[in-house]
């Protein structure tokens, strides 16, 4: 069956809902209202460069100079000891010192190394194995071995293993002990433990801890729980607004149709396209079904809503969302697909999925980002996104410039010129070059749940 046109009430709601996060289509329209911060200057220079490239022109030399000067100021700002960026400062420290780089590299795989060594220790000295031994020096040594592993004391563990061969009964665990001593994972953990005592490495750790709690810590767990709770609350608000819209549509629709909302809608593997890096779970979806019901009742998509905690989170998510829409559009128009949701399995018409498009006009009538963060529109809007800012700061030339500044050396901002060239020429920098159009598009699609609910209520009274 061909997909139906959008119901008038839905169209009116999307047209009239307040867009408190909206920005002008042109960055220059708000440039006079913005502060002259390095980040804002960079964002405006990037957007002017993008516009020039789009016209087939080479950006003018003064624009390049403005970009490089702003980037140099952004780096100096990020290096400030009192109010700088601890993550960037840690990156610069890692760039400057080989042993800090080694520590960072070993830390990245430390979790897997710990699990591997602890499994090897358990194979030899698990408390259950200890209980089967007669009390004595061998059993006590195995207990020390296990305690060292449990405490992540890797050098002590190595010493404890080396002391075991001289004890009676070693033959029972000899091969396992030899493998444990030679295990590269244990050697890496010992090296990591030794590096952690270095003063520069300690400074590096402190910088990361200023950014947020250490991974695996109780504080990190609590922070994760709080973030999940907030995310769940925002998703619930979005779903409640769509449910209110579904009720109004069911009450006012003149054509014979039924509306419902499902949450956590998961895309089936049967849709014939790659699922890699595409959105495969949708937070809240408004569905419509033509009445009277068919022999095999199926629904079609009216509106997709995604809940995000911030504009930055939605901006990062947009490419994945677009890939998710393209994935759905690969459906067979004559097929019916079963989607798992929190409300059970729902069947969707392939024709409805195939009609989904990613052009600006189609997105405006199909997708909403729901966000309850404070609005920063107009003069308060942050034009340089967090991801773009970090890519600019972490460029090799930026780190070299920052390293020279950190060591009180003379630093010529001209060394930042390669960043400008990468911005204009490298596909890896495409998202940075196009960051303002992306930000504008995300904010066009973004609504506060309260505003959406108000628009639905106003529509009800019209």
C-alpha positions in Angstrom: 0.0 0.0 0.0 1.3 3.5 -0.7 2.1 5.6 2.4 -0.6 8.2 3.3 0.1 11.9 3.5 0.7 13.4 6.9 -2.5 14.3 8.8 -3.3 18.1 8.9 -3.1 18.2 12.8 0.4 16.7 12.7 1.5 19.2 10.1 0.0 22.1 12.0 1.7 20.9 15.3 5.1 20.7 13.7 4.6 24.1 12.0 3.5 26.0 15.2 5.7 24.3 17.9 8.1 26.8 19.4 11.7 26.2 18.3 13.6 27.7 21.1 16.9 26.2 19.9 16.7 27.6 16.3 19.5 29.6 14.7 19.6 31.7 11.5 20.5 29.7 8.4 23.5 32.1 7.9 26.1 32.3 10.7 26.9 35.9 9.7 23.3 36.9 10.7 24.3 36.5 14.3 28.0 37.3 14.1 27.5 40.8 15.3 25.6 39.6 18.4 28.3 37.1 19.4 31.2 37.8 21.6 34.6 37.9 20.0 35.8 34.8 21.6 38.4 32.6 19.8 35.8 29.8 19.5 33.3 32.1 17.9 35.9 33.6 15.6 36.9 30.2 14.5 33.4 29.0 13.8 32.7 32.1 11.7 35.9 31.7 9.8 35.2 28.0 9.1 31.7 28.9 7.9 33.0 31.6 5.5 35.6 29.1 4.2 32.9 26.5 3.6 30.8 29.0 1.8 33.7 30.0 -0.4 34.5 26.3 -1.2 30.8 25.7 -2.0 31.0 28.6 -4.6 34.1 27.0 -6.1 36.4 29.7 -4.8 39.6 29.6 -2.8 39.2 31.3 0.6 41.1 34.6 0.8 44.4 34.9 2.6 43.0 37.3 5.3 40.4 34.6 6.2 43.3 32.0 6.6 45.1 34.5 8.8 42.0 35.1 10.9 41.5 31.3 11.3 45.1 30.7 12.4 45.2 33.6 14.8 41.9 32.4 16.4 43.2 28.8 16.7 46.4 30.1 18.4 44.2 32.0 20.9 42.0 29.0 21.5 45.1 26.9 22.2 46.5 29.5 24.6 43.1 29.7 26.3 42.9 25.9 26.7 46.4 25.8 28.2 45.6 28.2 31.0 46.4 26.6 34.4 43.5 28.3 36.2 40.6 28.0 33.7 41.9 25.9 30.8 40.9 22.6 29.3 42.3 19.6 31.4 41.7 17.1 28.6 43.7 19.2 26.1 46.4 19.8 28.7 46.6 16.0 29.2 46.8 15.5 25.4 49.7 18.0 25.2 51.5 16.3 28.1 51.1 12.9 26.3 52.4 14.5 23.1 55.5 15.9 24.8 56.6 12.9 26.9 57.2 9.4 25.6 56.7 7.7 28.9 53.3 9.5 29.4 52.4 8.2 25.9 53.4 4.7 27.0 51.4 5.0 30.1 48.3 6.2 28.2 48.7 3.3 25.7 49.1 0.7 28.4 46.1 2.1 30.3 43.9 1.7 27.3 44.3 -2.1 27.4 44.7 -2.5 31.1 41.2 -3.7 31.7 41.7 -6.7 29.3 45.1 -7.3 30.8 43.7 -7.4 34.3 41.0 -9.9 33.3 43.6 -12.1 31.6 46.0 -12.2 34.5 43.3 -12.7 37.1 41.9 -15.6 35.1 45.4 -17.2 35.0 45.8 -16.7 38.8 42.3 -18.2 39.4 43.4 -21.3 37.4 46.2 -21.8 39.9 45.1 -20.2 43.2 41.3 -19.8 43.2 40.0 -20.0 46.8 38.1 -23.2 45.9 41.4 -24.8 44.9 43.0 -23.6 48.1 40.4 -25.3 50.2 41.2 -28.6 48.7 44.8 -28.3 49.9 46.0 -29.3 53.4 46.9 -26.2 55.5 50.5 -25.2 55.2 53.0 -23.0 53.4 51.8 -24.0 49.9 48.2 -23.1 50.6 49.3 -19.9 52.3 51.5 -18.9 49.3 48.5 -19.5 46.9 46.4 -17.3 49.1 49.0 -14.5 48.9 49.1 -15.0 45.1 45.3 -14.6 44.9 45.3 -11.6 47.2 47.9 -9.8 45.1 45.8 -10.3 42.0 42.6 -9.1 43.7 44.5 -6.0 44.9 45.9 -5.3 41.5 49.4 -5.4 43.0 51.2 -6.7 39.9 54.9 -6.4 41.0 54.0 -8.1 44.3 52.1 -10.8 42.3 55.2 -11.3 40.1 57.4 -11.7 43.2 54.9 -14.1 44.8 54.9 -16.3 41.7 58.7 -16.3 41.7 58.8 -17.5 45.3 56.6 -20.5 44.7 59.0 -22.8 42.7 61.1 -23.3 45.9 58.1 -24.6 47.8 57.0 -28.2 48.2 54.2 -29.2 45.8 55.1 -26.7 43.1 55.0 -29.4 40.5 51.2 -29.3 40.8 51.0 -25.8 39.4 54.4 -25.5 37.7 53.4 -25.1 34.0 50.7 -22.6 35.0 53.1 -20.6 37.1 55.7 -20.5 34.3 53.1 -19.3 31.8 51.9 -16.6 34.3 55.5 -15.4 34.8 56.0 -15.1 31.1 52.5 -13.6 30.4 52.9 -10.4 28.4 49.7 -9.0 30.1 51.4 -9.3 33.5 54.5 -7.6 32.2 52.4 -4.7 30.8 50.6 -4.3 34.1 53.9 -4.2 36.0 55.2 -1.6 33.6 52.0 0.4 34.0 52.3 0.2 37.8 55.9 1.5 37.7 55.0 4.3 35.3 52.2 5.4 37.7 54.8 6.5 40.2 56.3 9.1 37.8 55.6 12.7 38.7 54.6 13.7 35.1 52.3 10.6 34.8 50.7 11.7 38.1 50.1 15.1 36.7 48.6 13.5 33.6 46.3 11.4 35.9 45.2 14.5 37.8 44.3 16.3 34.6 42.0 13.5 33.6 40.5 13.4 37.0 39.7 17.1 36.8 37.7 16.3 33.6 35.7 13.6 35.3 36.0 10.5 37.6 38.3 7.7 36.7 36.7 4.9 34.7 35.5 2.1 36.9 35.5 4.2 40.1 32.4 4.6 42.3 32.1 8.2 41.2 32.1 7.2 37.6 29.5 4.6 38.3 27.3 7.2 40.1 27.8 9.7 37.3 26.8 7.0 34.7 23.6 6.1 36.7 22.6 9.8 36.9 23.2 10.3 33.2 21.1 7.2 32.4 18.3 8.4 34.7 18.3 11.8 33.0 18.3 10.2 29.6 15.4 8.0 30.6 13.4 11.0 31.9 13.9 12.9 28.7 12.8 9.9 26.6 9.7 9.5 28.8 8.9 13.2 28.3 9.2 12.7 24.5 7.0 9.6 24.6 4.4 11.4 26.7 4.2 14.3 24.2 3.8 11.9 21.3 1.1 9.9 23.2 -0.8 13.2 23.7 -0.5 13.8 20.0 -1.7 10.3 19.2 -4.8 10.9 21.4 -5.6 14.2 19.6 -5.2 12.5 16.2 -7.5 9.7 17.2 -10.1 12.2 18.4 -9.9 14.6 15.4 -8.8 12.6 12.4 -11.6 12.6 9.7 -10.1 9.8 7.7 -10.5 6.3 9.1 -7.1 5.8 10.9 -5.7 4.7 14.2 -2.6 6.2 15.9 -0.3 4.8 18.6 3.1 5.4 20.1 5.9 2.8 20.6 9.2 3.3 22.3 12.6 1.7 21.9 11.7 0.5 18.4 14.5 -1.8 17.2 15.2 -2.3 13.5 15.1 -5.9 12.3 18.0 -7.5 10.6 15.8 -8.5 7.8 16.0 -5.0 6.2 18.4 -5.6 3.3 21.1 -2.9 4.0 24.1 -2.5 6.2 23.3 -1.7 9.9 26.9 -0.5 10.6 27.1 2.9 12.2 23.4 3.5 11.6 20.7 4.2 14.2 19.0 0.9 14.8 16.9 1.8 17.8 14.5 4.7 17.9 13.4 6.3 21.2 9.7 7.1 20.4 7.7 6.6 17.2 4.2 7.8 16.2 2.5 5.1 14.1 -0.6 5.2 12.0 -2.8 2.3 10.8 -5.5 2.6 8.2 -9.0 1.3 9.2 -10.7 -1.0 8.8 -7.7 -3.2 9.7 -6.3 -5.5 7.0 -6.1 -9.2 7.3 -2.5 -8.8 8.6 -2.6 -5.5 10.4 0.4 -3.3 9.8 1.4 0.3 10.7 3.3 3.1 9.0 5.6 5.7 10.5 4.3 9.2 11.0 7.0 10.8 13.3 10.3 9.7 14.8 11.5 11.3 18.0 14.9 11.1 19.6 15.7 12.3 23.1 19.0 14.1 23.7 20.5 15.8 26.7 22.1 18.6 24.8 22.6 20.2 21.4 26.1 18.8 21.2 24.7 15.2 21.8 22.2 15.7 19.0 24.8 17.2 16.6 27.1 14.2 17.1 24.1 11.9 16.6 22.8 13.4 13.4 25.0 11.4 10.9 24.0 8.2 12.6 20.3 9.2 12.5 20.6 9.9 8.7 22.2 6.5 8.2 19.3 5.0 10.2 16.8 6.6 7.9 18.6 5.4 4.8 18.7 1.9 6.3 14.9 2.0 6.8 14.4 3.3 3.3 16.0 0.1 1.9 13.0 -1.9 3.0 11.1 -3.9 0.3 7.9 -1.8 -0.4 5.8 -5.0 -0.7 7.1 -6.6 2.6 5.9 -6.2 6.2 8.6 -6.0 8.8 8.4 -7.0 12.5 9.9 -4.5 14.9 10.6 -5.2 18.6 9.4 -2.4 20.9 8.8 -1.9 24.6 5.1 -2.4 23.8 5.7 -5.7 22.0 6.2 -6.6 18.3 4.7 -4.2 15.8 4.4 -4.8 12.0 5.4 -2.0 9.7 4.6 -1.6 6.0 7.8 -1.7 3.8 6.3 1.1 1.6 6.1 3.4 4.6 9.7 2.7 5.4 10.8 3.1 1.8 9.2 6.6 1.7 11.5 7.9 4.4 13.9 10.6 3.0 16.8 12.6 4.4 16.4 15.9 2.5 15.7 18.9 4.7 12.0 19.2 3.9 11.3 15.5 4.6 13.3 15.6 7.9 11.2 18.6 9.1 8.0 16.5 8.8 9.5 13.2 10.0 12.0 13.7 12.8 12.2 15.6 16.1 15.1 15.9 18.5 13.5 16.3 22.0 15.8 18.1 24.4 15.1 19.7 27.9 18.5 21.5 28.1 18.4 25.3 28.5 18.2 27.1 25.2 21.2 29.2 24.1 19.8 30.8 21.0 21.0 33.9 19.3 23.7 35.8 21.1 24.2 33.0 23.6 24.5 30.1 21.1 27.8 28.3 21.0 28.8 28.2 17.4 31.8 25.9 17.6 30.6 22.4 18.5 32.5 20.4 21.1 33.5 17.7 18.6 34.9 20.3 16.1 36.7 22.1 18.8 38.4 19.0 20.0 39.4 18.0 16.5 41.0 21.4 15.9 42.9 21.2 19.2 44.1 17.6 18.7 45.5 18.2 15.2 49.2 17.4 15.1 50.1 21.0 14.3 48.0 22.2 17.2 49.7 19.8 19.7 53.1 20.9 18.4 52.3 24.6 18.9 50.8 23.9 22.3 53.9 21.8 23.3 56.2 24.7 22.5 54.0 27.1 24.5 53.9 24.6 27.5 57.7 24.5 27.5 58.0 28.3 27.4 59.5 28.2 24.0 58.9 30.7 21.2 55.9 29.5 19.3 55.1 30.9 15.9 51.4 30.5 15.0 52.4 30.0 11.4 53.0 26.3 12.3 49.2 26.0 12.5 48.8 26.5 8.7 48.5 22.7 8.0 45.3 22.7 10.0 43.8 25.2 7.6 44.9 23.1 4.6 43.4 19.9 6.2 40.2 21.8 6.9 39.8 22.7 3.2 41.2 19.5 1.6 40.9 16.4 3.9 37.7 14.3 3.9 38.4 13.6 7.6 37.7 17.3 8.2 34.5 17.4 6.3 32.4 17.4 9.5 34.3 20.4 10.9 34.1 22.3 7.6 30.3 21.7 7.6 29.8 22.1 11.3 27.5 25.2 11.1 25.1 23.8 8.6 24.9 20.6 10.7 24.4 22.6 13.9 21.7 24.7 12.1 19.9 21.6 10.9 20.0 19.9 14.3 18.5 23.0 16.0 15.8 23.2 13.3 14.7 19.7 14.3 15.0 20.3 18.0 12.1 21.0 20.4 11.6 21.1 24.1 9.1 18.5 25.3 7.1 21.3 27.1 6.9 23.3 23.8 5.7 20.2 22.0 3.0 19.5 24.6 1.9 23.2 24.4 1.6 23.0 20.6 -0.5 19.9 20.9 -2.8 21.5 23.5 -3.2 24.7 21.4 -4.0 22.6 18.4 -6.7 20.8 20.5 -8.3 24.1 21.3 -8.2 25.5 17.7 
